[in-house]
């Protein structure tokens, strides 16, 4: 792709850092996908193959940055400036295919550390807690976070500034309502707390009678415990045996049963579950365990 840019601009000294490359399907609206690192180029090749199979065209956009300094001036500058230019070239250059395995290994190590660091006992999964709001971290979250850490835009204590990490995707911790106890026992006796859903509290405040309680209170109290992946797939395969082959994929991505309903269609595709019927079967089976 760099050779095409050189041919179009007529500048044989142009570098990767002097321009931005993005792409999108032809005659389709929306924002272009920018090509920055090795992962982006791998996704580009997959998208290109899909569009090629459908006999559709792809539009590649090249945006030149501000006019660069003349190379002669750079070569005549101080030695420290030469080192800075070399460092920028190294950081902005597109990784070679030979470097993909090293990048993937580094990504995997960071993801394992993040999973361990953000274990959430409350939800039995991984969560990032921000102002008492829990952002449930899926495989897609960890992958994006690891990529941004490698780029140097964030670290393991702060989530990246990406839409997938928005507070709109978070769950606020449910308030706990305490009930007073009248007892002549010792004052050191620990009080008992009962947790109710916020919809129930609002309804009760408007009409403090037992008839105003929502109908889902009974089902809330009888919520079934979350099974293991082995138990879940045993039950699922009794209805559709071909879904059993995805069990190892869920184990590799460390996806728990109560996270399945939160998976988007894009994440299902990433797991190889690309049929609508399969997705509906997974979501229906996991719905009863979803918090």
CORBELBEL-V231750 format. One record per residue. N is the residue number from 1. SS is DSSP state (2 for helix, 1 for strand, 0 for the rest). PSI is psi in radians with two decimals (999 if undefined). BURIAL is b if it has 24 or more other ideal C-beta (glycine too) atoms within 12 Angstrom, else e. Layout:
n->(N | N)
ss->(SS | SS)
psi->(PSI | PSI)
burial->(BURIAL | BURIAL)
//
This chain:
n->(1 | 2 | 3 | 4 | 5 | 6 | 7 | 8 | 9 | 10 | 11 | 12 | 13 | 14 | 15 | 16 | 17 | 18 | 19 | 20 | 21 | 22 | 23 | 24 | 25 | 26 | 27 | 28 | 29 | 30 | 31 | 32 | 33 | 34 | 35 | 36 | 37 | 38 | 39 | 40 | 41 | 42 | 43 | 44 | 45 | 46 | 47 | 48 | 49 | 50 | 51 | 52 | 53 | 54 | 55 | 56 | 57 | 58 | 59 | 60 | 61 | 62 | 63 | 64 | 65 | 66 | 67 | 68 | 69 | 70 | 71 | 72 | 73 | 74 | 75 | 76 | 77 | 78 | 79 | 80 | 81 | 82 | 83 | 84 | 85 | 86 | 87 | 88 | 89 | 90 | 91 | 92 | 93 | 94 | 95 | 96 | 97 | 98 | 99 | 100 | 101 | 102 | 103 | 104 | 105 | 106 | 107 | 108 | 109 | 110 | 111 | 112 | 113 | 114 | 115 | 116 | 117 | 118 | 119 | 120 | 121 | 122 | 123 | 124 | 125 | 126 | 127 | 128 | 129 | 130 | 131 | 132 | 133 | 134 | 135 | 136 | 137 | 138 | 139 | 140 | 141 | 142 | 143 | 144 | 145 | 146 | 147 | 148 | 149 | 150 | 151 | 152 | 153 | 154 | 155 | 156 | 157 | 158 | 159 | 160 | 161 | 162 | 163 | 164 | 165 | 166 | 167 | 168 | 169 | 170 | 171 | 172 | 173 | 174 | 175 | 176 | 177 | 178 | 179 | 180 | 181 | 182 | 183 | 184 | 185 | 186 | 187 | 188 | 189 | 190 | 191 | 192 | 193 | 194 | 195 | 196 | 197 | 198 | 199 | 200 | 201 | 202 | 203 | 204 | 205 | 206 | 207 | 208 | 209 | 210 | 211 | 212 | 213 | 214 | 215 | 216 | 217 | 218 | 219 | 220 | 221 | 222 | 223 | 224 | 225 | 226 | 227 | 228 | 229 | 230 | 231 | 232 | 233 | 234 | 235 | 236 | 237 | 238 | 239 | 240 | 241 | 242 | 243 | 244 | 245 | 246 | 247 | 248 | 249 | 250 | 251 | 252 | 253 | 254 | 255 | 256 | 257 | 258 | 259 | 260 | 261 | 262 | 263 | 264 | 265 | 266 | 267 | 268 | 269 | 270 | 271 | 272 | 273 | 274 | 275 | 276 | 277 | 278 | 279 | 280 | 281 | 282 | 283 | 284 | 285 | 286 | 287 | 288 | 289 | 290 | 291)
ss->(0 | 2 | 2 | 2 | 2 | 2 | 2 | 2 | 2 | 0 | 0 | 0 | 0 | 0 | 0 | 2 | 2 | 2 | 1 | 1 | 1 | 1 | 1 | 1 | 1 | 0 | 0 | 0 | 0 | 0 | 0 | 0 | 1 | 1 | 1 | 0 | 0 | 2 | 2 | 2 | 2 | 2 | 2 | 2 | 2 | 2 | 2 | 2 | 2 | 2 | 2 | 2 | 2 | 0 | 0 | 0 | 0 | 1 | 1 | 1 | 1 | 1 | 1 | 1 | 0 | 0 | 0 | 0 | 0 | 0 | 2 | 2 | 2 | 2 | 2 | 2 | 0 | 0 | 2 | 2 | 2 | 2 | 2 | 2 | 2 | 2 | 2 | 2 | 2 | 2 | 2 | 2 | 0 | 0 | 0 | 0 | 2 | 2 | 2 | 2 | 2 | 2 | 2 | 2 | 2 | 2 | 2 | 2 | 2 | 2 | 2 | 2 | 2 | 2 | 2 | 2 | 2 | 0 | 1 | 1 | 0 | 0 | 0 | 0 | 1 | 1 | 1 | 1 | 1 | 1 | 0 | 0 | 1 | 1 | 1 | 1 | 0 | 0 | 2 | 2 | 2 | 2 | 2 | 2 | 2 | 2 | 2 | 2 | 2 | 2 | 2 | 0 | 0 | 0 | 0 | 0 | 0 | 0 | 0 | 0 | 0 | 0 | 2 | 2 | 2 | 0 | 2 | 2 | 2 | 0 | 1 | 1 | 0 | 0 | 0 | 1 | 1 | 1 | 0 | 0 | 0 | 0 | 0 | 0 | 0 | 0 | 0 | 0 | 0 | 0 | 0 | 0 | 1 | 1 | 1 | 0 | 0 | 2 | 2 | 2 | 2 | 2 | 2 | 2 | 2 | 2 | 0 | 0 | 0 | 2 | 2 | 2 | 0 | 0 | 0 | 0 | 2 | 2 | 2 | 2 | 2 | 0 | 0 | 0 | 0 | 0 | 0 | 0 | 2 | 2 | 2 | 2 | 2 | 2 | 2 | 2 | 2 | 0 | 0 | 0 | 2 | 2 | 2 | 2 | 2 | 2 | 2 | 2 | 2 | 2 | 2 | 2 | 0 | 0 | 0 | 0 | 2 | 2 | 2 | 2 | 2 | 2 | 0 | 0 | 2 | 2 | 2 | 2 | 2 | 2 | 0 | 0 | 0 | 0 | 0 | 2 | 2 | 2 | 2 | 2 | 2 | 2 | 2 | 2 | 2 | 2 | 2 | 2 | 2 | 0 | 0)
psi->(-0.61 | -0.62 | -0.65 | -0.66 | -0.74 | -0.72 | -0.70 | -0.70 | -0.38 | 0.22 | 1.82 | -0.25 | 0.05 | 2.49 | 2.93 | -0.55 | -0.14 | -0.09 | 2.84 | 2.46 | 2.29 | 2.91 | 2.82 | 2.77 | 2.54 | 2.49 | 0.53 | 2.27 | -3.13 | 3.13 | 2.48 | 2.71 | 2.14 | 2.44 | 1.95 | -0.93 | -3.01 | -0.67 | -0.69 | -0.70 | -0.61 | -0.73 | -0.66 | -0.75 | -0.68 | -0.79 | -0.69 | -0.74 | -0.72 | -0.79 | -0.62 | -0.69 | -0.56 | 0.08 | 0.71 | 2.70 | 2.77 | 2.42 | 2.17 | 2.16 | 2.30 | 2.11 | 2.06 | 2.43 | -3.02 | 2.69 | 2.20 | 2.80 | 2.68 | 2.44 | -0.54 | -0.69 | -0.67 | -0.74 | -0.46 | -0.05 | -3.11 | 2.80 | -0.57 | -0.63 | -0.63 | -0.68 | -0.67 | -0.72 | -0.74 | -0.67 | -0.69 | -0.69 | -0.77 | -0.72 | -0.64 | -0.17 | 2.54 | 2.21 | 2.47 | 2.81 | -0.58 | -0.43 | -0.12 | -0.77 | -0.70 | -0.70 | -0.75 | -0.66 | -0.74 | -0.72 | -0.79 | -0.69 | -0.76 | -0.72 | -0.75 | -0.72 | -0.69 | -0.73 | -0.74 | -0.68 | -0.58 | 0.62 | 2.35 | 1.96 | -0.46 | -0.70 | -0.01 | 0.51 | -2.83 | 2.29 | 2.53 | 2.12 | 2.14 | 1.93 | 0.88 | 0.17 | 2.31 | 2.06 | 1.90 | 2.19 | 2.05 | -3.13 | -0.63 | -0.71 | -0.88 | -0.67 | -0.78 | -0.74 | -0.80 | -0.71 | -0.71 | -0.58 | -0.73 | -0.66 | -0.35 | 0.24 | -0.22 | -3.08 | -2.93 | 0.01 | -0.17 | 2.23 | 2.66 | 2.78 | 1.27 | 2.63 | -0.55 | -0.37 | 0.29 | 2.64 | -0.36 | -0.36 | 0.14 | 2.92 | 2.14 | 2.45 | 2.29 | 2.38 | 2.64 | 2.22 | 2.13 | 2.56 | 2.23 | 2.56 | 2.30 | 1.98 | 2.57 | 0.10 | 3.10 | 2.50 | -0.25 | -0.04 | 2.28 | 2.31 | 2.78 | 2.31 | 2.50 | 2.26 | 2.22 | 2.64 | 2.63 | -0.58 | -0.62 | -0.68 | -0.75 | -0.75 | -0.68 | -0.60 | -0.59 | -0.61 | 1.58 | 1.01 | 2.75 | -0.41 | -0.31 | -0.04 | 2.42 | 2.72 | -0.33 | 0.10 | -0.73 | -0.74 | -0.53 | -0.74 | -0.33 | 0.44 | 2.33 | 2.54 | 2.63 | 2.15 | 2.97 | 2.91 | -0.61 | -0.82 | -0.71 | -0.81 | -0.49 | -0.78 | -0.71 | -0.70 | -0.34 | -0.37 | -0.59 | 1.70 | -0.47 | -0.26 | -0.24 | -0.42 | -0.22 | -0.03 | -0.81 | -0.58 | -0.73 | -0.68 | -0.70 | -0.68 | -0.02 | 0.80 | 2.21 | 2.87 | -0.68 | -0.06 | -0.18 | -0.70 | -0.38 | -0.17 | 2.34 | 2.96 | -0.63 | -0.69 | -0.65 | -0.73 | -0.68 | -0.53 | -0.07 | 0.05 | 1.51 | 0.21 | 2.42 | -0.76 | -0.69 | -0.80 | -0.77 | -0.64 | -0.74 | -0.80 | -0.69 | -0.69 | -0.54 | -0.18 | -0.68 | -0.33 | 0.03 | 2.30 | 999)
burial->(e | e | e | e | b | e | e | e | e | e | e | e | e | b | b | b | b | b | b | b | b | e | b | b | e | e | e | e | e | e | e | e | b | e | b | b | b | b | b | b | b | e | e | b | e | e | b | b | e | e | e | e | e | e | e | e | e | b | e | b | e | b | e | e | e | e | e | e | e | e | e | e | e | e | e | e | e | e | e | e | e | e | e | e | b | e | e | e | e | e | e | e | e | b | b | e | e | e | e | e | e | e | b | e | e | e | b | e | e | b | b | e | e | b | b | e | e | b | e | b | e | e | b | e | b | b | b | b | b | e | e | e | e | b | b | b | b | b | b | b | b | b | b | b | b | b | b | b | b | b | b | e | e | e | e | e | e | e | b | b | e | e | e | b | b | e | e | e | b | b | b | e | e | e | e | e | e | e | e | e | e | e | e | e | e | e | e | e | e | e | e | e | e | e | e | b | b | e | e | b | e | e | e | e | e | e | e | e | e | e | e | e | e | e | e | e | e | e | e | e | e | e | e | e | e | e | e | e | b | e | e | b | b | e | b | b | e | e | e | e | e | e | b | e | e | b | b | e | b | b | e | e | b | b | b | b | b | b | b | b | b | b | b | e | e | e | b | b | e | e | b | e | b | e | e | e | e | b | b | e | b | b | b | e | b | b | e | e | b | b | b)
//
